Amino acid sequence: MNVTTQSLFSEFPPATPADWRKAAEEFLDGTPFDKKLVTRTPEGIDLQPIYTKEDTAALAESWPGLAPFVRGSSPVGARLGWLICQEPGDAEPAAFNASLLHDLKRGQNAVSLPLAMSAHVATVLADVDLAAVPLFVRAGADALPVAHSLLALLKSRGRPATDLHDGVLADPLGELVLSGALPASLEKACDDMAALTRLAKTEGLALRTLGVDAGIWAEAGANAVQELAFGLATGVEYLRQLDQRGLAADETGPRFLFTYALGSNLFMEIAKLRAARLVWARAVGAAGGEADAQRLVCHGRTTKWNKTVLDPHVNLLRTTTEAFAGIIGGCAGLQVGAFDECIRTPDDFSRRLARNIQIILAEECQLDRVIDPAGGSWYIETLTRQLADKAWTLFQDIETRGGMAAALTAGYPQSLVEKTAAERLSATATRRDGIIGTNLHPNLREKLSGAVTPSAPVATAVTGGIKRIVPRRRAEAFEALRRRTEEKRPKVFLAGFGPRKQHAARADFSSGFFAAGGFEAVSEKKGFETPEAAAQAALASGAPVVVLCSTDDTYPALVPVCAQALKAAAKPPIVVIAGMPATPELQQQFKTAGVDEFIHIRANCEKILAGFLTQIGL
């Protein structure tokens, strides 16, 4: 045989990262590299435009299923599939059971049971074979009595206790921070948690008894680092409490199940799940646990933070991305929210779509036939380590404050998340964080589906002496604006000056800016030649808001004349300039002439539009 040893493309000199950066900077033509090509995330991580093998050169080699489990808790990854763990949204036990039985026959293969339904297990789980169907109950501080109820149900059916498997999850700190109080003391809740874990061992149950719902922090607006750190700190608090009650890490580690929220930043979510396994393995190892106890097993749940009432079918695209991230990241179970879950109780149609997202990813995309496809990606491996390092630092901060229970009592994690949520909501309000169909590209012909009230104010609430976190959605403020304009669509007149190239960019920006609040833009086909003509047309339109659209160079000659003419009318409109004048002196000059507001890419769209609606009586 002839053996070819020459490398392909060897006639071309190899390019280095420095070569690429030099070429990129030349192409940017003076625009700062870091400003244009580097993205800063809410986690404080600078995402680079390109990653190379040098970025991962210092990282130790790892394999799926082997410590520290970055590449998965199982050596075969998703080849065994994952649990499609949906939850019917019905509030009545009988209806919940009917929906559950229907869905179990159509692709769902696990049950997620909310605590509210655990008081009605005989009705809710009627005709459900618990030996065949994995069951997960998020039981808060009531896991022990819930487990006894389930065991009693099995006994009444003449079935062995070992039919109960997968998870009755005690998570008293999760309940505490969500509700602000516990039904009994934390000490009592930890006693029950230890008793439940011993019960599972005594009865030989393949049952996870310790739940850490880290996703509750993400639903309140936390970033990925905070979700990781607070989940880790909660798990370590439980390890510590159980150790004090005679249960070592090797006994308790395999009884944990972590739950994470899955957001729409695909690679961040994949890296988050990988980082979660890394930091948990480190923590359990420090607590004396061997490798089997260090394996983090997690479920993923598509987040509600980014879901919308407006243009709700876009939620299907969001949940598909999130489910993909959960599978690639290594979730053992997955719950995909229905596209209309923030509008109404999901029906058979919306539940089927949510369920089929997972089935398509498995059966058609064949994601259950690969083992850690993200492994070795320079980008994902680097991002994983960055998240893990930042989460570990924040976790250590929590530990110096006495651990998670003490930190929650002091309100420290809550205050950090409150600050982060406010920053993220500010990004939404200024449209730096775009929500398709809501604050970007809204459909003004759309009617709001259902009367949904905002989930919570921005500030966290205080109940029973503990500051609690409140789940919220980032779109709520803009949805509130659209409710105010649904019955009467206000108009905004766009007064463009000169040829189209002079005003089109700012007119288009203004149209989108006001559409986010339900305003309908009206304008002339051609730009106005004089400010007097623009003012006359604007007043004739009857629009309560007029936006002047041109260039910075032409504004000094146009704005004062037009604004004064508009304000001289019997019923003067609100006068707005598209753009921000370069100097405070020029801004003041325009305001003196009658300009009420300036809109630009840094303007708080939600706040400005809310103020305008109040001024015009909506």
C-alpha positions as CSV (number, residue, x, y, z in Angstrom):
1,M,0.0,0.0,0.0
2,N,1.0,3.6,-0.7
3,V,1.0,5.7,2.5
4,T,0.4,9.4,2.1
5,T,2.2,11.3,4.8
6,Q,1.8,14.8,3.5
7,S,-0.7,16.9,5.4
8,L,-3.6,18.4,3.5
9,F,-3.2,22.2,2.9
10,S,0.4,22.0,4.0
11,E,1.2,24.7,1.5
12,F,-0.7,27.2,3.6
13,P,0.9,28.6,6.7
14,P,-0.9,27.8,9.9
15,A,-3.0,30.6,11.4
16,T,-2.6,31.4,15.1
17,P,-5.1,33.1,17.4
18,A,-3.0,36.2,17.2
19,D,-3.2,36.2,13.4
20,W,-6.9,35.9,13.5
21,R,-7.3,38.7,16.1
22,K,-5.1,41.0,14.0
23,A,-7.3,40.3,10.9
24,A,-10.5,40.8,12.9
25,E,-9.3,44.1,14.3
26,E,-8.4,45.3,10.8
27,F,-11.9,44.3,9.6
28,L,-13.6,46.2,12.5
29,D,-11.9,49.4,11.2
30,G,-11.4,51.1,14.6
31,T,-14.3,49.6,16.5
32,P,-12.9,48.2,19.8
33,F,-12.5,44.4,19.6
34,D,-13.9,43.8,23.2
35,K,-16.9,46.0,22.6
36,K,-17.9,44.4,19.3
37,L,-16.9,40.8,19.6
38,V,-16.8,39.9,23.3
39,T,-20.1,39.3,25.0
40,R,-20.4,39.8,28.8
41,T,-23.0,37.5,30.4
42,P,-25.0,38.1,33.6
43,E,-22.6,35.6,35.3
44,G,-19.7,38.0,34.8
45,I,-18.1,35.8,32.1
46,D,-16.7,37.3,28.9
47,L,-17.6,35.1,26.0
48,Q,-14.9,35.2,23.4
49,P,-15.7,35.1,19.7
50,I,-13.4,32.1,19.2
51,Y,-11.8,29.4,21.3
52,T,-8.8,27.2,20.6
53,K,-7.1,24.2,22.1
54,E,-4.9,26.5,24.1
55,D,-7.9,27.4,26.1
56,T,-8.2,23.9,27.4
57,A,-4.6,22.9,27.5
58,A,-4.4,23.0,31.3
59,L,-7.5,20.9,31.8
60,A,-7.2,17.3,33.0
61,E,-8.6,14.6,30.7
62,S,-11.9,13.2,31.8
63,W,-14.3,10.4,30.7
64,P,-18.1,10.0,30.9
65,G,-19.0,8.2,34.1
66,L,-15.7,8.7,35.8
67,A,-14.8,11.2,38.5
68,P,-15.2,14.1,38.6
69,F,-18.1,13.3,36.3
70,V,-17.9,16.5,34.2
71,R,-18.8,14.5,31.2
72,G,-21.8,12.7,32.8
73,S,-22.7,10.6,35.8
74,S,-23.1,7.5,33.5
75,P,-20.4,6.0,31.3
76,V,-23.1,5.5,28.5
77,G,-24.5,9.0,28.7
78,A,-27.9,9.4,27.1
79,R,-27.7,6.0,25.4
80,L,-30.1,4.7,28.1
81,G,-32.5,7.6,27.4
82,W,-33.9,10.0,29.9
83,L,-37.2,10.2,31.8
84,I,-39.9,12.2,30.2
85,C,-41.2,13.5,33.5
86,Q,-44.2,15.8,32.7
87,E,-46.7,17.2,35.2
88,P,-50.4,17.6,34.4
89,G,-51.5,21.1,35.4
90,D,-54.9,20.1,36.7
91,A,-55.9,21.4,40.1
92,E,-58.4,18.7,40.9
93,P,-57.1,15.2,41.8
94,A,-59.5,13.3,39.6
95,A,-58.7,15.5,36.6
96,F,-55.0,15.2,37.4
97,N,-55.3,11.5,37.3
98,A,-57.3,11.4,34.0
99,S,-54.7,13.6,32.3
100,L,-51.8,11.6,33.8
101,L,-53.2,8.2,32.5
102,H,-53.9,9.8,29.1
103,D,-50.3,11.0,28.8
104,L,-48.7,7.8,30.1
105,K,-50.2,6.0,27.2
106,R,-48.7,8.6,24.7
107,G,-45.0,8.8,25.5
108,Q,-44.7,10.1,29.0
109,N,-42.8,7.6,31.2
110,A,-42.5,9.2,34.6
111,V,-44.7,11.2,37.0
112,S,-43.9,14.5,38.6
113,L,-46.2,14.9,41.5
114,P,-46.5,18.3,43.2
115,L,-46.8,18.4,47.0
116,A,-50.4,19.7,46.8
117,M,-51.5,16.4,45.1
118,S,-49.7,14.2,47.6
119,A,-52.6,14.5,50.0
120,H,-54.8,12.7,47.4
121,V,-52.4,9.9,46.3
122,A,-55.2,7.2,46.1
123,T,-57.1,9.4,43.6
124,V,-54.2,11.0,41.8
125,L,-52.4,7.6,41.3
126,A,-55.4,5.5,40.6
127,D,-54.6,2.8,38.0
128,V,-50.9,3.9,37.9
129,D,-48.6,1.0,38.2
130,L,-45.9,2.4,40.5
131,A,-43.6,-0.6,39.9
132,A,-43.4,0.4,36.2
133,V,-43.7,4.2,36.4
134,P,-41.0,6.3,38.1
135,L,-42.5,8.7,40.6
136,F,-41.0,12.0,41.8
137,V,-42.6,14.0,44.6
138,R,-41.3,17.5,45.4
139,A,-42.3,17.2,49.1
140,G,-40.5,20.1,50.8
141,A,-40.6,19.6,54.5
142,D,-43.3,16.9,54.3
143,A,-41.4,14.1,52.6
144,L,-41.7,11.6,55.4
145,P,-45.5,11.6,55.7
146,V,-45.8,11.6,51.9
147,A,-43.6,8.5,51.8
148,H,-45.7,6.8,54.5
149,S,-48.9,7.6,52.5
150,L,-47.4,6.1,49.3
151,L,-46.3,3.0,51.2
152,A,-49.8,2.7,52.7
153,L,-51.3,3.0,49.2
154,L,-49.0,0.1,48.0
155,K,-50.0,-2.0,51.0
156,S,-53.7,-1.4,50.3
157,R,-53.0,-2.7,46.7
158,G,-51.2,-5.7,48.0
159,R,-48.0,-4.6,46.5
160,P,-44.5,-4.6,48.0
161,A,-42.8,-1.5,49.3
162,T,-40.1,-1.8,46.7
163,D,-42.6,-0.7,44.0
164,L,-42.0,2.8,45.3
165,H,-38.9,4.1,43.5
166,D,-37.1,7.1,42.1
167,G,-37.9,10.0,44.4
168,V,-39.8,11.3,47.4
169,L,-37.7,14.4,47.8
170,A,-37.2,16.3,51.1
171,D,-36.1,19.9,50.5
172,P,-37.0,21.9,53.5
173,L,-34.7,24.8,52.6
174,G,-36.3,25.1,49.3
175,E,-39.7,25.3,50.9
176,L,-38.4,27.8,53.5
177,V,-37.1,30.3,50.9
178,L,-40.2,30.0,48.7
179,S,-42.8,30.3,51.4
180,G,-40.8,32.2,54.1
181,A,-41.6,29.7,56.8
182,L,-41.8,26.0,57.6
183,P,-44.6,24.0,59.2
184,A,-42.2,23.1,62.0
185,S,-38.6,23.9,62.9
186,L,-35.8,23.2,60.5
187,E,-34.3,20.8,63.1
188,K,-37.5,18.8,62.9
189,A,-37.5,18.9,59.1
190,C,-33.9,17.6,59.1
191,D,-34.8,14.8,61.6
192,D,-37.6,13.7,59.3
193,M,-35.2,13.9,56.3
194,A,-32.8,11.5,58.1
195,A,-35.7,9.2,59.1
196,L,-36.9,9.0,55.5
197,T,-33.4,8.2,54.3
198,R,-33.1,5.4,56.9
199,L,-36.5,4.2,55.9
200,A,-35.5,3.9,52.3
201,K,-32.4,1.9,53.3
202,T,-34.3,-0.4,55.7
203,E,-37.0,-1.2,53.2
204,G,-34.5,-1.6,50.4
205,L,-36.1,1.1,48.3
206,A,-34.4,2.4,45.2
207,L,-35.6,5.8,46.3
208,R,-33.9,9.2,46.3
209,T,-35.0,11.0,49.4
210,L,-33.0,14.3,49.3
211,G,-34.0,16.9,46.8
212,V,-32.2,20.1,45.9
213,D,-34.3,22.3,43.7
214,A,-31.7,24.8,42.5
215,G,-34.0,25.9,39.7
216,I,-36.1,28.0,42.1
217,W,-33.3,30.5,42.2
218,A,-33.3,30.8,38.4
219,E,-37.0,31.3,38.3
220,A,-36.5,34.3,40.7
221,G,-34.0,35.8,38.3
222,A,-30.7,34.3,39.4
223,N,-27.9,33.8,37.0
224,A,-26.2,30.4,36.3
225,V,-23.4,30.9,38.9
226,Q,-25.9,31.7,41.6
227,E,-28.1,28.8,40.7
228,L,-25.1,26.5,40.9
229,A,-23.7,27.9,44.1
230,F,-26.9,28.0,46.0
231,G,-27.9,24.5,44.9
232,L,-24.4,23.3,46.0
233,A,-24.7,25.1,49.3
234,T,-28.1,23.6,50.0
235,G,-26.8,20.1,49.2
236,V,-23.8,20.5,51.5
237,E,-26.1,21.8,54.2
238,Y,-28.1,18.6,54.0
239,L,-24.9,16.5,54.0
240,R,-23.9,18.3,57.2
241,Q,-27.2,17.9,58.9
242,L,-27.5,14.2,58.0
243,D,-23.9,13.6,59.1
244,Q,-24.8,15.1,62.5
245,R,-27.6,12.5,62.6
246,G,-25.3,9.6,62.0
247,L,-25.6,9.3,58.2
248,A,-22.3,9.5,56.3
249,A,-21.8,11.0,52.9
250,D,-21.4,7.5,51.3
251,E,-24.9,6.7,52.5
252,T,-26.6,10.0,51.6
253,G,-24.8,11.0,48.4
254,P,-26.6,8.4,46.2
255,R,-29.9,9.6,47.7
256,F,-29.7,13.1,46.2
257,L,-31.6,14.4,43.2
258,F,-30.8,17.9,41.9
259,T,-33.2,19.9,39.8
260,Y,-32.1,22.8,37.6
261,A,-34.0,25.3,35.5
262,L,-33.1,25.3,31.8
263,G,-32.9,28.7,30.1
264,S,-32.4,29.7,26.5
265,N,-28.7,30.4,26.5
266,L,-27.9,27.0,24.9
267,F,-24.2,26.6,25.7
268,M,-24.4,28.3,29.1
269,E,-27.1,25.7,30.1
270,I,-25.0,22.8,28.8
271,A,-22.0,24.0,30.7
272,K,-24.0,24.7,33.8
273,L,-25.1,21.1,34.2
274,R,-21.5,19.9,33.6
275,A,-20.2,22.4,36.2
276,A,-22.9,21.2,38.7
277,R,-21.4,17.7,38.5
278,L,-17.9,19.0,38.9
279,V,-18.5,21.1,42.0
280,W,-20.8,18.4,43.7
281,A,-18.1,15.8,43.2
282,R,-15.6,18.1,44.8
283,A,-17.9,18.8,47.8
284,V,-18.9,15.2,48.5
285,G,-15.3,14.2,48.2
286,A,-14.3,16.8,50.8
287,A,-17.1,15.4,53.0
288,G,-15.5,11.9,52.8
289,G,-17.7,10.4,50.1
290,E,-16.3,7.9,47.6
291,A,-16.8,8.1,43.9
292,D,-20.2,6.5,43.8
293,A,-21.5,9.1,46.3
294,Q,-20.0,11.9,44.2
295,R,-22.2,11.2,41.1
296,L,-24.7,14.0,40.7
297,V,-28.0,13.0,39.2
298,C,-30.2,15.8,38.0
299,H,-33.5,16.6,36.4
300,G,-34.0,19.6,34.2
301,R,-37.2,21.8,33.9
302,T,-37.6,24.4,31.2
303,T,-37.7,27.8,32.9
304,K,-40.7,30.0,33.1
305,W,-38.5,33.1,33.5
306,N,-38.4,33.7,29.7
307,K,-41.8,32.5,28.7
308,T,-44.5,34.9,27.4
309,V,-48.2,35.4,27.2
310,L,-47.7,37.4,24.0
311,D,-46.9,35.3,20.9
312,P,-47.0,32.2,23.1
313,H,-46.2,29.7,20.3
314,V,-42.6,31.2,20.4
315,N,-42.4,29.4,23.7
316,L,-42.3,26.1,21.7
317,L,-39.0,27.3,20.1
318,R,-37.6,28.3,23.5
319,T,-38.5,25.0,25.2
320,T,-37.0,23.0,22.3
321,T,-33.7,24.8,22.8
322,E,-33.9,24.3,26.5
323,A,-34.7,20.6,26.2
324,F,-31.8,20.1,23.8
325,A,-29.5,21.8,26.3
326,G,-30.8,19.5,29.1
327,I,-30.2,16.4,27.1
328,I,-26.7,17.3,25.9
329,G,-25.9,18.5,29.4
330,G,-26.8,15.1,30.9
331,C,-30.2,15.4,32.6
332,A,-31.5,12.0,33.8
333,G,-35.0,13.3,33.6
334,L,-36.6,16.2,31.8
335,Q,-39.8,18.2,32.2
336,V,-40.8,20.5,29.3
337,G,-43.3,23.1,30.1
338,A,-46.3,23.6,27.9
339,F,-46.2,26.6,25.6
340,D,-49.3,28.1,27.3
341,E,-48.5,27.2,30.9
342,C,-48.3,30.9,31.9
343,I,-51.7,31.6,30.4
344,R,-54.0,28.8,31.5
345,T,-54.0,25.1,32.6
346,P,-52.4,23.2,29.7
347,D,-54.8,21.1,27.8
348,D,-54.2,17.8,25.9
349,F,-52.9,19.6,22.8
350,S,-50.3,21.8,24.6
351,R,-49.2,18.9,26.8
352,R,-48.8,16.7,23.7
353,L,-46.6,19.3,22.0
354,A,-44.4,19.6,25.1
355,R,-44.1,15.8,25.3
356,N,-43.4,15.4,21.6
357,I,-40.5,17.8,21.8
358,Q,-38.6,15.3,23.9
359,I,-39.8,12.3,21.8
360,I,-38.6,14.0,18.6
361,L,-35.3,14.8,20.1
362,A,-34.9,11.2,21.0
363,E,-36.5,9.3,18.1
364,E,-35.9,11.7,15.2
365,C,-32.8,13.6,16.3
366,Q,-31.4,10.5,17.9
367,L,-30.0,12.3,20.9
368,D,-30.3,9.1,22.8
369,R,-27.6,7.5,20.7
370,V,-24.7,9.7,21.6
371,I,-22.4,9.9,24.6
372,D,-21.5,13.4,25.7
373,P,-21.3,15.1,22.3
374,A,-20.2,18.3,24.0
375,G,-17.1,16.7,25.4
376,G,-13.9,18.2,24.1
377,S,-15.5,21.4,22.8
378,W,-13.0,24.1,23.6
379,Y,-15.8,26.5,24.2
380,I,-18.0,24.4,26.4
381,E,-15.1,22.9,28.3
382,T,-13.8,26.4,29.1
383,L,-17.2,27.8,30.0
384,T,-17.8,24.8,32.3
385,R,-14.6,25.5,34.2
386,Q,-15.4,29.2,34.4
387,L,-18.8,28.5,35.8
388,A,-17.5,25.9,38.2
389,D,-14.8,28.3,39.6
390,K,-17.2,31.2,40.1
391,A,-19.8,28.9,41.7
392,W,-17.3,27.4,44.0
393,T,-16.1,30.9,45.1
394,L,-19.7,32.0,45.8
395,F,-20.3,28.6,47.6
396,Q,-17.3,29.3,49.9
397,D,-18.7,32.7,50.6
398,I,-21.9,31.1,51.8
399,E,-19.9,28.6,53.9
400,T,-18.1,31.5,55.7
401,R,-21.5,32.8,56.7
402,G,-22.3,29.6,58.5
403,G,-23.8,27.6,55.6
404,M,-26.9,27.8,53.6
405,A,-29.4,27.8,56.4
406,A,-27.7,30.6,58.3
407,A,-27.2,32.6,55.0
408,L,-31.0,32.3,54.2
409,T,-31.9,33.4,57.6
410,A,-29.7,36.5,57.1
411,G,-31.3,37.0,53.7
412,Y,-27.9,37.0,51.9
413,P,-28.6,34.7,48.9
414,Q,-32.0,36.4,48.4
415,S,-30.4,39.9,48.3
416,L,-27.9,38.7,45.7
417,V,-30.6,37.3,43.5
418,E,-32.8,40.4,43.9
419,K,-29.9,42.5,42.6
420,T,-29.3,40.2,39.7
421,A,-33.0,40.0,38.8
422,A,-33.2,43.8,38.8
423,E,-30.3,44.0,36.5
424,R,-31.7,41.4,34.1
425,L,-35.1,43.1,34.2
426,S,-33.5,46.4,33.4
427,A,-31.9,44.8,30.4
428,T,-35.3,43.7,29.3
429,A,-36.8,47.1,29.9
430,T,-34.2,48.8,27.7
431,R,-34.5,46.0,25.1
432,R,-30.9,45.1,25.4
433,D,-32.4,41.7,26.3
434,G,-34.8,41.1,23.5
435,I,-38.0,39.0,23.8
436,I,-39.3,38.1,20.4
437,G,-42.9,38.8,20.1
438,T,-43.0,41.0,23.2
439,N,-40.4,43.8,23.3
440,L,-39.0,43.0,19.9
441,H,-41.2,42.4,16.7
442,P,-44.6,42.3,18.5
443,N,-47.7,41.4,16.6
444,L,-50.1,44.3,17.3
445,R,-53.1,42.4,15.9
446,E,-52.7,39.8,18.6
447,K,-55.1,39.7,21.5
448,L,-53.9,38.7,24.9
449,S,-54.9,35.2,25.7
450,G,-56.5,35.0,29.2
451,A,-56.3,37.4,32.1
452,V,-52.9,36.7,33.6
453,T,-51.7,38.9,36.4
454,P,-48.0,39.5,37.0
455,S,-46.5,36.8,39.2
456,A,-44.8,39.1,41.7
457,P,-43.3,42.6,42.2
458,V,-39.6,43.0,41.6
459,A,-38.8,43.2,45.3
460,T,-38.7,40.0,47.3
461,A,-41.3,39.6,50.1
462,V,-40.7,38.9,53.7
463,T,-42.8,36.3,55.6
464,G,-42.3,34.9,59.0
465,G,-38.9,36.6,59.4
466,I,-37.3,35.0,56.3
467,K,-37.0,36.9,53.1
468,R,-38.5,34.7,50.5
469,I,-37.8,34.6,46.7
470,V,-40.6,35.0,44.3
471,P,-40.7,33.4,40.8
472,R,-41.3,35.9,38.1
473,R,-41.2,36.2,34.3
474,R,-39.1,38.9,32.5
475,A,-41.9,39.7,30.1
476,E,-44.5,40.8,32.6
477,A,-43.9,44.5,32.5
478,F,-44.4,44.7,28.7
479,E,-47.4,42.4,28.9
480,A,-48.9,44.9,31.4
481,L,-48.4,47.7,28.8
482,R,-50.1,45.7,26.2
483,R,-53.1,45.1,28.5
484,R,-53.4,48.8,28.9
485,T,-53.6,49.3,25.1
486,E,-55.5,46.3,24.0
487,E,-59.0,47.9,23.9
488,K,-57.8,51.2,22.5
489,R,-54.6,51.1,20.4
490,P,-52.9,54.5,20.7
491,K,-51.2,56.1,17.7
492,V,-47.7,57.5,17.4
493,F,-47.0,59.8,14.5
494,L,-43.5,59.4,13.0
495,A,-42.4,62.7,11.5
496,G,-39.5,61.9,9.2
497,F,-37.5,64.7,7.6
498,G,-35.8,64.8,4.2
499,P,-35.1,61.8,2.0
500,R,-35.7,58.3,3.3
501,K,-32.0,57.6,4.0
502,Q,-32.0,60.6,6.3
503,H,-34.8,59.4,8.6
504,A,-35.6,55.7,7.8
505,A,-33.3,54.2,10.4
506,R,-34.6,56.2,13.3
507,A,-38.2,55.9,12.1
508,D,-37.9,52.1,12.0
509,F,-36.3,52.1,15.5
510,S,-39.1,54.4,16.8
511,S,-41.8,52.1,15.3
512,G,-40.4,49.1,17.1
513,F,-39.8,51.0,20.3
514,F,-43.5,52.1,20.6
515,A,-44.9,48.8,19.3
516,A,-43.5,47.1,22.4
517,G,-46.1,49.0,24.4
518,G,-49.0,48.5,21.9
519,F,-48.7,51.8,20.0
520,E,-49.5,51.8,16.3
521,A,-47.1,53.9,14.2
522,V,-48.5,56.2,11.5
523,S,-46.4,58.2,9.1
524,E,-46.3,59.9,5.6
525,K,-44.7,58.0,2.8
526,K,-42.2,60.7,2.1
527,G,-40.2,62.8,4.5
528,F,-41.2,66.3,5.2
529,E,-39.3,69.2,3.7
530,T,-40.1,71.7,6.4
531,P,-40.7,71.5,10.2
532,E,-44.0,73.4,9.7
533,A,-45.3,70.8,7.3
534,A,-44.4,68.0,9.7
535,A,-46.1,69.7,12.6
536,Q,-49.3,70.3,10.5
537,A,-49.5,66.7,9.4
538,A,-48.8,65.4,12.9
539,L,-51.6,67.5,14.4
540,A,-54.0,66.4,11.6
541,S,-53.3,62.8,12.5
542,G,-54.7,63.2,16.0
543,A,-51.9,61.1,17.4
544,P,-51.2,61.8,21.1
545,V,-47.4,61.2,20.6
546,V,-45.2,62.6,17.8
547,V,-41.6,61.4,17.2
548,L,-39.3,63.6,15.2
549,C,-36.9,61.4,13.1
550,S,-33.9,62.7,11.3
551,T,-30.1,63.1,11.8
552,D,-28.2,64.7,14.7
553,D,-26.8,67.3,12.2
554,T,-30.3,68.4,11.1
555,Y,-32.0,68.4,14.5
556,P,-30.8,71.9,15.6
557,A,-32.5,73.6,12.7
558,L,-35.7,71.4,12.6
559,V,-36.5,70.5,16.2
560,P,-37.2,73.9,17.8
561,V,-39.5,75.1,15.0
562,C,-41.4,71.8,14.8
563,A,-41.7,71.3,18.6
564,Q,-42.9,74.9,19.2
565,A,-45.6,74.5,16.5
566,L,-46.8,71.2,18.1
567,K,-46.9,72.6,21.6
568,A,-48.8,75.7,20.4
569,A,-51.8,73.5,19.4
570,A,-55.0,73.5,21.5
571,K,-54.3,69.9,22.5
572,P,-50.5,69.6,22.2
573,P,-49.1,66.1,21.8
574,I,-46.2,64.5,23.6
575,V,-43.1,65.4,21.5
576,V,-40.3,62.9,21.3
577,I,-36.9,63.0,19.5
578,A,-35.5,59.7,18.0
579,G,-31.9,59.9,19.3
580,M,-30.0,61.5,22.1
581,P,-28.4,64.9,21.5
582,A,-24.7,64.9,22.0
583,T,-24.5,67.5,24.7
584,P,-26.5,68.5,27.8
585,E,-26.8,72.0,26.4
586,L,-28.4,70.8,23.2
587,Q,-30.8,68.5,25.2
588,Q,-31.9,71.5,27.3
589,Q,-32.3,73.6,24.2
590,F,-34.7,71.0,22.7
591,K,-36.6,70.6,26.0
592,T,-37.1,74.4,26.2
593,A,-38.5,74.3,22.7
594,G,-41.1,71.7,23.8
595,V,-39.5,68.2,23.5
596,D,-40.7,65.9,26.2
597,E,-38.5,62.8,25.8
598,F,-35.6,61.3,23.9
599,I,-35.6,57.6,22.8
600,H,-32.5,55.7,21.9
601,I,-30.9,52.3,22.3
602,R,-30.1,52.9,26.0
603,A,-33.5,54.3,26.9
604,N,-35.8,52.5,29.3
605,C,-38.5,51.5,26.9
606,E,-40.9,50.1,29.4
607,K,-40.7,53.0,31.8
608,I,-41.0,55.6,29.1
609,L,-44.0,54.0,27.4
610,A,-45.7,53.4,30.8
611,G,-45.4,57.1,31.5
612,F,-46.8,58.1,28.1
613,L,-49.8,55.8,28.6
614,T,-50.5,57.5,31.9
615,Q,-50.2,60.9,30.3
616,I,-52.7,60.1,27.6
617,G,-55.2,58.4,30.0
618,L,-54.7,54.7,29.4
